[in-house]
Amino acid sequence: MNFDITSGLNEKQKEAVLNGDGRVLVLSGAGSGKTRVIAHRIAYLLLEKGVSPYSILSVTFTNKAANEMKERVLKLLNRESVPFLWIGTFHSVCARILRDDIEKLKIGIDKHFTIFDRDDSKSLIKKILKEEKFSEEVYSASEIIEYFSLQKRGGKGYKNTVLNSIYEIYSKRLIESNAVDFDDLLLFTLKLLKEIEDVRKKYQERFKYILVDEYQDTNDIQEELLSILSQKWKNTFLVGDEDQSIYGFRGSKVRHIVEFPKRYEGVKIIRLEQNYRSFDSILKAASALVSHNTERLGKNLWTDRRGGEKIYFFSGLSDREEANFVADTINKLSENYNFSNFAVLMRTNAQSRAVEETFLNKKIPYQIVGGLKFYERKEIKDILAYIKLAINPYDRVSLLRIINTPQRGIGKTTIEEIETISREREIPLFNAIKEGLEEKTLKLRGVSSLQTFLKIIEETLTKIKELKPSEVVAWLINEISYEDYLESHNDPNKESRIENIWQLVSALKEFEEKEGANFESFLERQALQSDQDELNGESSKRDSVKVMTIHSAKGLEFPVVFIIGVEDGYFPHEFSKMKEEEIEEERRLLYVGMTRAMDKLFLTNSRTRYIYGNVVERDPSPFLAEIPQKYIEKVYGVEAGKKLNWNILEDFFEEGKEFGRENQLLKPGARVCHKTYGVGVVLSTEGSGENLKVNVSFSRFGRKKLLAKLAKLEIL
């Protein structure tokens, strides 16, 4: 070696990087340099131990994290590429495995399968709902996707006979389209490894070293995949933080990381406790909060960034006053910070309305992160649908999307004729068009247009084989006169849409320079995009305040952070009060938000807020009581010249004070009122004191199990 691979690492980081073989759990606290540790560990295995890159697998959860990991490793190795080294997300790694071996499952899908993103799945589901005459007012496509995903992950939630029948049709249509959705990538890979012995042995033998980033976010399927792949060599290097496990709604289980040392013998635990991000005051306050959780292995975070200001807490009389405080504070601090140094974090996207309107009025530039992403825009999906269909003629969703886009005179009746042929002969729609034209069974008025459509798709496939991806798209835009199509619409955003389609060409050129001229790889990458990935693009370079949910902010950091809506109902959320484990995740969520802050942290809330169209009073979050008062600086809210009455809030800053109202009257049969759920009747109770749970039947929301100390039920 020409350099010290541990250069720039602290002692605990060095210990992790240089650790020998075996199972290792690296508990990496917020801002402790976990990405650096994994990158150095990979470089150490390659350079110091002489491990073949063919034998290393490194997985994480976002493309952004995977790309950053690749860049760091290549920089350490001083190389432009490392052939055979697998660094990617769980989904991209599974897609790669399936490209080689999915045909061995004999499920009717070949290696050229298309990956359906959420919009593709929604389109398919809407089509099924229409065909089966289900009302989308009762079953929305988004809700159905979540239901399907829960069932695929082995969820033990409710079962719905109607939705299960739709699921059967949906699964059949995916196979007919030679397509898989996100959950299928994981499920089919697990099925492949469990059922096909030669495939299982191949990858068990190959991956001698497995490194996992953000291990606390694994769901049961991902955990089982890791367990199978690591059975032979037992060399797993797992990096994660149980205090940042916040994706329970996606199926992640904090117990995977908490119980890992119990599941396997000889697990070595290394704690990374030095934080390089936040001032000491922010770190101590956040650590004090999360220490109230029981599902944790525990860490003692510390930092050399001593001092710093206290956390500011502001409580407004309305969400508008809260938003004005945020905006005015940003304007004041912008003398010393760029707008891109600020982040406004929230529990749910619905909270952004007042902030957005206020920022617009006060001319503060902002970006909503996690909004409509580039590859979800209609014009981009239209162009890429042509490419997808040319590569995979079984792709039903893409065909129906573009068969008459731009308009070419193929109407509803013609499409129904094609679908009839497809259904009766059990062949893909694309083949149905071909056979219908060859046999002249289609009505004359649609023949010419269909012939033109087929010719475009066939020519597109030819171009894909001859030209670079960027050249193909540039040709296609002109060939189908897509720019004219956009111009012909009375759309105020048409100029932006036209700019977007040519931006796609630029994106492909950048992809060609970095990844090579492979359309399938590009389509696969864009299908697996996540909220944070858009921050890699041009949008991240704008000097604008970033507004996002805390879930979208995980892994990021900002000099100045505002967390809005720190009140009961958001922290913890009303729908996350059923179980203590849900409340612990809510506490972790606030902890994650707090630890995004480097220099300054502001917690804000509102005494009143619109909930389901009504103005309701809101109480401060009970989590505020768990932050020692010495770390908090209180700011008075002012509206219409009146100072806010702080009497109600003072109790929340008395250290050690226990909360919860008297519960003796919460007996079965009692009528109660909840701020969100409305009026209900107590059915039964469980436990007592701090752990009292109340089963209530609400007229509007049905049965709910609530923790009494947080539910604050009013006895009627």
N, C-alpha and C positions, 0 to 999 in steps of 0.2 A: 504494500500500500504506500502511496505517495503522500498521504495525509491522514490525520487522526480522524476517524469516522465519528468520534464522540465530541469533536470540537464544538464548543458553544452549548453543550448540554450541561444541566445541573447534575448533581450526584444521583438523584433518584431516576432521572431520565437515562443516565448512563447505565445504571443497574438494569433497567428494563431492556435497553438496546442490546446489551452484552450478555443477557441471560442465555443460558444453555437451552437444551431441548426440554420438552415437557409442556404441560399445561400451565399457562401464565395468565393471570387476571390483573390488568393494569387499571386501577381505579384512578381515573384522570379527572380531577376537579375542574370546574369552569376556568377557562383561560390558562390552563397549565401546560399547554403545548403538546397535546396528544398527537396531532398530525405530524409534527416534527419527529416524535418518537417512532411512529410507525414507518415513516420514510427512512429514517436512519437505521431502523431495524432491518428493513428490506435491503438497504445498501450494505449493511454489515453482513447479512447472510450471503449476498452475492460476492462481495469483495474479500471479506475476512475468512468466511467459512467455506467459500468456493462452491456454494449451492447453485445448481443450475436454475436459471429463471423459469425453466419448464416445470420446476417442482414447487413454485411459489404461487399461492392464491391470496389476493388481498381484496376484501369486499367492504363496501360501505353502503350508504343509503341514498346519496344524491350524486348526480353527474358532476355537480360543482365540486364536491369533496373528492370524487374519483379523479377528476382532471387535476385538481390541486396536488393530489398525492403523486400522480404520474410526473408532473412538472418538478416536484421536489426531488423525487428519486432520480430522475434524469439529470438534474442539476448536480446532485451529489456524485453521480457516476461520471459526470462530464461527457454525456453521450446524448445523441439525438433520439435514439430509440433502443429498446431492449426486446428483441423478438422472443415470443413465447411467454413473456411475463404477463400474467392475468391480474389487472387491477381494474375493478369496476363495481357497479352496484349489484345487489343481489339479482335484480331483474335482468341486467345486461349479461351477467355471468350465466344465468339460467338460459337466456336466449341463445347464448353461444353454445352451450351444451346441447340444447334442443336442435340447433341447426345441423349438428352432426348425427344425432341419434334418435330424433323424434319418430322416425318411420318405424323403428323397432317396437313402438308401442301399438302399432296397427290400429290407430284410432281414426284413420282417414285424413290425416294431416301430413303433408310432406315438408321437406326442409326449406322450401321457399315461402313458408307461411308469412302472412301479414300480421303485425301486432296492432290490435285495435286499442286506440287510446280511449279516454272516457267519452269524448264527443262521438267517436265512431260507435261505441256501445250504445250511447243515447239514441243515435239515429236508428240503429237496428231495433232497439226496444220500442221506439215510437212507431216504427213500421209494423211491428208485431201487434202492438196495442190497437192500431187502426184495423189491421186485418182480422183480429179476433174480437173487434168491437168492444174493447175495454175503454172506459173513460179515463183520460189522462188527468182529469180533475181529481179522481179517486186515487190513481196510481201514477205519480209523476215518474219520468224516466230516471231522474237523479235518485229518488228514493228506492226505485227498483234495483238500480245498480248497487246501492249500498246493501240492500237485502241480499242480492246475489253474492256480493263479496263476503258478507258475513257467513253465508251458508258454505261458501267454498273454503273459508278459513276454519270451518268446523265450529262455527258459533252455536251456542246453546240457547239462542234467543227464540223469539216467537216463530211459529211455523204458519205459513199462509198457503192454503191449497191452491188458490188462484195464481199467486205469484210463483208457486212451484211449477205449475203447468206452463206459465210463460217462460220460466227458466229452462224447461225441457226444449221448448221451441227455439229459444235463444241459443242454447248449446248446439242444437242441430244446425242452425243457420251459421254459426261460427265455423263448424266443420265443413259445411257446404262452401263457405267462402275461403277455405284453407287459411283460417285465421285463429288467433288466440288473443285473449285479453290479458291484462296485467296479472290477475290472480292465476290464470292458466300457466303463465311462465313458471311460477313457483310450483304449482300443483303437478304439472306434467313432468317437471324435472324430478320432483320427489318420487312420483310414480315410476319414472324411468330408473332411478337409482335403487328403488326398493324391489322392483319386479324383474329387471334385466340384469342378471348377475355379471355378465362380461362388461357392461357399461359401468356398473358399480365398482367393480374391481379396477377397471381402467383408471377412474378418477381417484379412487382411494390410493392406488399405487403412485399416481402422478403427483398429487398435492401433498408433499412431505411437510410443508410449512403453510399453515393457514393463519392469516392475520385478519382480524375483524375490527372495524372502526364503529363507534356508536353501538356497542354491543347491547346497551340497555334498551334499544329500540327493536330488538328482534321479536317476531311473533312466533307462534308455535311451529309453523311450517319452516320458517328460516332456521329455527333452533334445531329441528330434526334434520334439515339438510346439512348443517354444520356437524351434527353428531355423526351422521353417516360418513361424510367425507373425511372426518378426522379419525376414524376407527383404527386404521392401520398404524399410522405414525404417532398419533396422540400429541402432535405439536401444534397447539392452538395458542395464539397470542391475541387475547381479547382485550380491547381497550374500550372503556366506557365509564359512565358515571350514573349510578342509580338515582342520584338527586336530580338528574335531567331526563328522566324517563317520563315523557309527556304525550305519548302517542297511543294510549290505551284504546281510544276510539278507532284506531286502525288495526287493533289486535296485538299490539306490543305488550309484553308482560314483564314488569319490573322483577318478578321472581326469578326470571332466567339468570339475571346477573347476581341477584342477592343470594340465590341458592346454589350457584355454580360451585363454590368451594365444598359444598356438602355432597353434590352429585358425583364428584370425581375425587379420587385419592391423590394426594401429593400436589394439589394446586398451590402454586406460589402466588401470593398477593403482593403487588407493589403499588404503593400509593404516591401519586403525583400531587403534591399539596401546595406547591408554590404557584401562585397566580401572577401572571404577567400583564393582566389587563386593567384591573380596577384599583381605585384608591382603597386604602385600608378600611375606611368608614363604610363604604358600600359593601365590601366583602364581609365584614363582621355582621352587619345588619342582615344580609341575605343568609349567612350561615346560621345566625340565631333563629331565623324563620324556619329553615328546612330541618333544623335539629329537632323540631316537634314531630317529625315523621318517625314511624317505627320500622318501616320497610327500607332499611338502609344498612350498609356495612360501616359507614362512618369515615369521615376525613376531617382533618384540621387545616383548613386552607389559610395561607398567610401570603403576604406580599411585601416587597421592598418599597412599594408606593405608599409611604406613611402619610398620615394626615388626610388632607382633602376635606371638602365641605360635608356637612351633614346631608342626609337625604331630606329633600324638601317635600312637605305634604301640603297639598292645597285641596280644600273642599269648597265647591261652589254651590249656589242655590239652584242652579240648573245646568244642563249639559252645555248650553250656550255660554254660560259664564266660565265653565270649565274649559271649553275650547278657546275662549278669548284669553284666558290666562296662559294657555299653552302657546298661542300665537304671539301674544305680547312678549312673553319670556324669550321666545325664539328670536324675535326681532331685536330685542335688547342684547342677547348674547351673540347675535350674528356680527357684532362689531369685532369679535375675537374668534369666531368659528365660521366656517363655510356652512351653507345650508345642508350639504351632504353629510355633515357631522352630526346632524340631529336625526333621531328616530322617535316616532310616536307609535307605541305598542298598545295593543288592545286584546281583550279576551275573544271578541267576535267581530267579524267584518261589519256587522250592522252598526257598530259604534262609530264608524268613520264619518257618518253623514254630517254631524255638526262641525267636526274638525275640517272636513273638506270645504264646506261652505264658508267657514271662517277664514281659512287659508286663502280662498279665492277673493274674499272681500278685502283682506289685508295684503293681498298680492305677495303671498309667500309661495314660492314654487314647491311642488310636492309630487311624489310618485306613489301610487298605490301598488304595493308589491303583492303579488298573488291575485291580481285582477286578470283581465283578458290577456293572455300571453300571445306572443307573436305567432306561434304555430297553431293557435286556436282560432285565428281570424279567418273569416269565411274565404277571402280571396286566396290565402295561402293554402287552406285545406282543399280548395277547388283545384289549384294547379297540381298539388301533390297527389290528388286523387287520380289524375291522369297517369302519373308515374306509377303509382301503386297498382292500378288496373293493368297497365302494360306488363309489369313484372309478374303480377299474380292475377290472371284472368278469372279466378274463383272469387275475387273480392267483390261481394255483392253490394256492400255499403258504398264503396267508391264508385261502382258502376251507376247505381241509382242517383248518386250525388251529381254526376257530371253528364249523364246521358242527354240532358237537355240544358246544360250550362256550359257556355252561353247558349241561348235559345237557338234550336235548329229545327223546330217544328215537330218534335217527338212529344206527343201529348199523352195524357193519362190513359186513354183507351189503348194506344199502342203499347205502353208499358204493361198494362194489364194483360194484353195478348201474350207478350213475352213471358210474363210471370206464369201464365197458364201453361205454356209449353214447358217451362222449367219445372213446374210442379208435377205435371202429368208424366213427364219423361224422366224426372229425378236427375236433371242435369243443371249445371250452373247457368245463370242468366246469360252470360257471355256466349256460351255454346248454344243457348236457346235462340239468340239473335241470329247466329250463323245458320243454324238448321232451318229457322223460319224463313230466312232469305233464300237459302238454297232450294227449299221445297216450295217456296212461294205460297206459304200458308198465312203470311202476314198481309194485312190490308195494304193496298197500293199506296195510300197517301203517306204512309210512314216509311216506305221502302227506301226511297232516295236518301232521306235523312239518316236512317240506320246504316246504310252503306257508307255514307260520309263519316259517321261516328266510328265504325269498325276500321275504316282506312286510317283515321287519325291515331287510333290506339295501336294499330299494327306499325305505322310509321314511327310512332313514339318508341316502340320496342326496338326498332331498327336503329334509331338515333342513339338509344341508350347503349347499344352494343358498339357504336362507332365513335361517339363523342364523349367529352367530359360532361358530368352532371350539370354544371353551370351552363354549358353550351346547349344542352338538351332543353333546359327550362327556358332559356332565351328564345330558342327556336319555337318551342311550344306556345309561349305567350303570343308570338307573332302569328303562328299557324292558325290558332283558334280565335284570333282577333280579340283577345281578352281585354286589352286596354280599351278598345272601342266599346266593348260590352260594359265596362265600368263607366265610361264616359256617357253612355246612353241613358244611364239611370240618374234620376233626379236625387242624387245622394250628396249631402253636404260634405261627406268625408271621401268623395271619389278621388281627390288628389292624393290624400293620404293612402288610400287603398292602392292606387297606381304605384306610389312610391314603395309600398310594402312588397308588391310582387317583384319589383326590381331589386329590392333589398334581399329578397330570397336568392336571387342570382348571386349577389355579393356574398351571402352566407355560404352558398355552395362553393364559391371560389376559395374562401377561407378554409372550408372543410377539405377541399382538394389539396391545399398546401400542407395541411397538418396530418390528415388521415388517409389521403389517397382518393382516387376517383372510383368510389364504390357507392352506388345509389342505395343498396340495401342497408349498408352500415349507416348512412346518413338518415334514412327513414327510421331505422331502429333507434338511433340516438335521439332524434327529435320526438319520437313517441314516448320516450322515457324521461322527458323533461320534468322538472319539479319547480315549485314556486321560486326557490332560491336561484335556480339556474339563470333566470332572466337578469339577475344582477351581474352576470358576467358580460352582458352585452353593452350596447351603447347607452342604454337607459341608466346604467350604473355610473356613467361618466358625467351625467348632468348634475349640476349643483342644485340639488333639490332635497327637501326633507323626505325621508322614507317613512311611509305609513303602512303598517302591516300588523297582522296578528302575531302574538308571541310564538305560536307554532311555526310561522314562516320565518321568524327572526332567529330561531335556534341555529347556533354555529356562527352567528354574526356578532359584530361589536361596533359600538358607536361612542364617540366622546360624550355626547349628551343624550340621555334617554328620558322620555316621558312615558309612564304607564298610566293610561286613563281608565276610569271606571273601576277604581279599587274600592269596590263596595260589595255588600252582601247581595248576591244574585249574579255577579260576575266572578268574584273570587271569594268563596267557591261559586261556580255557576249553579243556577237553580236546578238544572238537570243532572248535577253531579253531587247530590246530597244523599243519595240512596244508601251508599255504603262507605265505611271508613276508608277503604282503599281508594275510592273515587275522590274523597276529600284530600287524601294525601297526594294524589296526582295534581289536584288543583293547587295545592301548596307548592309542589314542585314547579308548576307552571309559573307562578309568581316569582319563585326563586330564579328560574331561567331568565325571566324578563329583567329582573334586577341585575343579574350578573352580565347582561349585555352592556352595561354602562361602564365607561372607562373613567371619566372625570366627574360628571354630575348626573344625579338621578332625581327625578321628580315623580312622585306618586300623587295622582289626582283622583277626585271623585265628584259626584253630584248628589245633592240632597233630594232632587226630584228628577225623574226621567220618564220619557214616553215608553210604556210597556204595553204591547198589544193595543196601541192606539189611545191609551189612557195615561194621564199623568199620575204617577204614584210616587210616594215618598220612599227613599232608599236609605238604608243604614250603611255606615262604613263597613268595610270587610273585617270580619273577626280575625283575619290573619294579621291585621295591623297591631293587634294586642300582643302578638308574638314577637314583634320587633322591639327591642329595648328602646325606651323613650330617649335615651342619651344619644341615639344615632339619628333622631328626627328633628327637623326644624319645621315648625308649623307656620303656614302662611294663611292670613285671613282672606276669606272670600268677600267680595264687595259687589253688590248689585243694587242699583237704584239708590246709591249713597248709604246703604245700610250695612253695618258690619254683621257678619254671620255670628249667630249665637253658638258658642263653642261648648256649651254645657253638655250636650249629648255626646260630643266627641271626646271630652276629657277622659271619660272612663276607659276608652279604648287605648289609652296610653299609660294606664297604671300597670306597672310591671307586676306580673304574677297574678293578676286578677283573673278569676274564672268567670266564664260567661255562660249564658243560658238562663231561661226564665223558669219559674216554678212550674212543674209538670204534673202536679197532683190531679189537676182537673182534666187531663188528657186521658179520659176513660173511654172504652168502647161505647159508641152511641153519641158521643159529644159532637156538636156542630162547631166547626172551626173555619177560619178564613186564612188563606195564604195569599201573599202579595201578588204572586204570579198565577197560581193555579185557581184562585178564587175560593168559593165556598165548598166545603166537603164534610164528610162524616167519618169519625174515627172508627175503624173496624177492629183494630187490635193494637197492642203495644208489645215491644220486646225489650228486655234489659231494664236498666234503671239508671238514675243519676245522669252522669255525662254521656253514658252509652245508650240512653233511652231512644229507641226507634219507634216511630208511629206509622202504622198502616192506615192510610186515609183514602177514601173513595171520593174523588172530585167530580162534580157534574160535567165539567168540560174536558178534563184530562184523564179521567179514569183513575185507576188505583196507583198510588205512589207510596213508597216507603221512604220516610224522611228521618234524619237525625234531629231530634227535638231541639237540641241546643243551637242548631243552625237554622232550622226551619222557621222559628219565631211565629208559631201559629197563634192566632187570636181566638180566644174562646168566645163563642157567640151565645 
